[in-house]
């Protein structure tokens, strides 16, 4: 707060009251925690999918970009998959992870 005294600041007092009221509101607090928990598990699921596939996030994006470009050329899907597997040296599990969401 720019090294200013916030003790008798009307705005700060309003914020403190607002936060205090929110913390007493069990419905809001439960909704907030449910959302926070949901987001935490979602983030972990995304990380786990990458770990499971053995592909880093950067490599996953590069591969997905290559897939999109090859699809735009009209390449047949079986030929596309063969080229992607060869170019990026992907395992069956990695290929499944990349292509399971496309169907």
Secondary structure in CASP SS format (residue, H / E / C, confidence):
PFRMAT SS
TARGET T0000
AUTHOR 0000-0000-0000
METHOD secondary structure of the structure
MODEL  1
X C 1.00
X C 1.00
X C 1.00
X C 1.00
X C 1.00
X C 1.00
X C 1.00
X C 1.00
X C 1.00
X H 1.00
X H 1.00
X H 1.00
X H 1.00
X H 1.00
X H 1.00
X H 1.00
X H 1.00
X H 1.00
X H 1.00
X H 1.00
X H 1.00
X H 1.00
X H 1.00
X H 1.00
X C 1.00
X H 1.00
X H 1.00
X H 1.00
X H 1.00
X H 1.00
X H 1.00
X H 1.00
X H 1.00
X H 1.00
X H 1.00
X H 1.00
X H 1.00
X H 1.00
X H 1.00
X H 1.00
X H 1.00
X H 1.00
X H 1.00
X H 1.00
X H 1.00
X H 1.00
X H 1.00
X H 1.00
X H 1.00
X H 1.00
X H 1.00
X H 1.00
X H 1.00
X C 1.00
X C 1.00
X C 1.00
X H 1.00
X H 1.00
X H 1.00
X H 1.00
X H 1.00
X H 1.00
X H 1.00
X H 1.00
X H 1.00
X H 1.00
X H 1.00
X H 1.00
X H 1.00
X H 1.00
X H 1.00
X H 1.00
X C 1.00
X C 1.00
X C 1.00
X C 1.00
X H 1.00
X H 1.00
X H 1.00
X H 1.00
X H 1.00
X H 1.00
X H 1.00
X H 1.00
X H 1.00
X H 1.00
X H 1.00
X H 1.00
X C 1.00
X C 1.00
X C 1.00
X H 1.00
X H 1.00
X H 1.00
X H 1.00
X H 1.00
X H 1.00
X H 1.00
X H 1.00
X C 1.00
X C 1.00
X C 1.00
X C 1.00
END
